[in-house]
Amino acid sequence: MADRGTNNITDTPVYPASPGKIGVFDSGYGGLTILKGIRKVLPQYDYLYLGDNARAPYGTRSFELVYQFTLDAVRELFSRGCHLVILACNTASAKALRSIQQNDLPHLDPDRRVLGVIRPTVEHLGQTGAKHVGIVATPGTVVSHSYTLEITKLFPEMHVTEQGCPMWVPLIENNESSGPGADYFVHKYLKELFIRDSKIDSLVLGCTHYPLMIEKIRQYTPAGVAIIAQGEIVGESLRNYLLRHPEMEAKCSRGGSVEYLTTENPEKFNSLAGLFMGETVSAGHLCISHSG
């Protein structure tokens, strides 16, 4: 396997140069909703999904740890031929994307790209006429204030209220998203959010797990509030990106295939991933070594 590289700026790794799959990375399962949305918009490309389930969840981890874990995964995907990697994880996009883009890509490979999910979501908000935006997300994403910062930069007239929902991901990953516990915690967090701003007209699901609970979320969201999930939004954004960057599009292999890798037990991953994707999933196992 090609050298994954190190944090030493003088040590330049060598990665495969031929066209490769589009890499999609998440700390676990949630990024599968992004992959599903991307494939709906762009079914012609090959994809390589990497779920770091063994080290999930990322939502409560420090900025430094999320950055190191995400960089490890990006290196792994580059070594497997990906020229373009999508961080299909709001926490990784919030805590790691900027550092990787600015500090790591120049010496890893300045011709490869890593993109996130927060910017496309915010750009979409600008097309909806939203005035008061609610963000529900993991504690890590909320603490980063990445959505507020990005919205303020692009649309300073929007009012943003963020709400951490620490119990939603565990409920989904333990297949309890339709049970009474889900009702309690969905109602609890949304009630807190709408008490803080009763004028919210758009609710962003700022965690890629949350679309699996969208009907429950809709049940406790006031009528007339638009619920914004990220999958197809990111897919459309990626389509536009590839149109603007034909040199990158040429490096993305076409065949409509999907390969799945997980750092945890593949059988466990396959079972839950199948629910996310609505189809049979067969993943391979991967050990990611930290190379910092």
Residue, then its C-alpha position, 0 to 999 in steps of 0.5 A: m500500500a502507498d505511504r500514507g504520509t506523515n505530519n512532517i511537511t518535508d515528507t511527501p507521500v506518493y499516492p496512486a495517480s490513475p482515476g479513482k473512486i470518490g471517497v466518502f468518510d464518516s465517523g460511523y453510519g450517518g454519512l451513509t445518508i450523504l452517500k445515498g443522496i450523492r448516488k441519487v444525484l450522481p449514480q455514474y461514479d464509483y464510491l468508496y465509503l469509510g466508516d470509522n465505527a471503532r472510534a465513533p462517536y466523534g460528536t463529543r471528542s476534542f477538536e484535536l482528536v477529531y482532526q487526527f482521526t479525520l486526517d488518518a482516514v483521508r490519508e487512507l482514502f488517498s492511498r486507495g486511489c481517491h482524488l476527492v474525499i467528502l467528509a460526510c460528517n458534520t463533526a469532522s467538517a466542523k473540527a477538521l476540514r479547514s485544517i486539512q485543506q489549509n495545512d495538510l493537503p499542500h504536502l499530502d497532495p496539492d492536486r487532491r481535494v477534501l470537501g465537507v457538508i456544512r458549506p453546501t448546506v448553508e449555501h442551500l439555505g440562501q436559496t430558501g428565503a430562510k430568516h430564522v434558522g434552527i440547527v440541531a446537531t451533535p454537541g461537537t458541531v454545536v460547540s464549534h459554531s461552524y454553522t453560525l460562523e458560515i451562515t453569518k459570513l454568507f447571510p448575515e441577515m439570518h438569525v441562527t439558533e443551535q441546539g445540541c442533541p446528544m442522545w439522538v445518535p445513540l438512539i439511532e445506532n441502537n435501533e431505538s429511533s422509533g421507541p418511546g425514548a426517541d419521543y422523549f428526547v426528540h420532544k425535549y431538544l426541539k422544545e428547548l430550541f423553539i422556546r429559544d426562538s419561536k420564529i424559526d422557519s427552517l430546521v437544519l438536520g446538522c448531523t447525518h444520522y438525523p434523517l433516519m429519524i425525520e418522521k419523529i422530528r417532523q412530529y415535534t416540529p411546528a407546522g410550516v417549519a421546513i426541515i432540511a436534510q443534507g443528502e441530496i443537497v450535498g449531491e447537487s453541490l458535488r455535481n456543481y463542483l465537478l462541472r466547475h472543475p473538469e480536471m477533478e471530474a476526469k480523475c473520478s472513475r465511472g462504473g456505478s460501484v460502491e465499496y464499503l469499509t469499516t474499522e469495526n465488525p463488518e457484520k454489525f456494520n452491514s446490518l445497520a448500514g443496510l437500514f441506512m441505504g435500503e439495500t444489502v451492504s457488504a463491508g470489508h474490515l480496515c485497521i487505520s493506523h495513526s501516522g502523525 
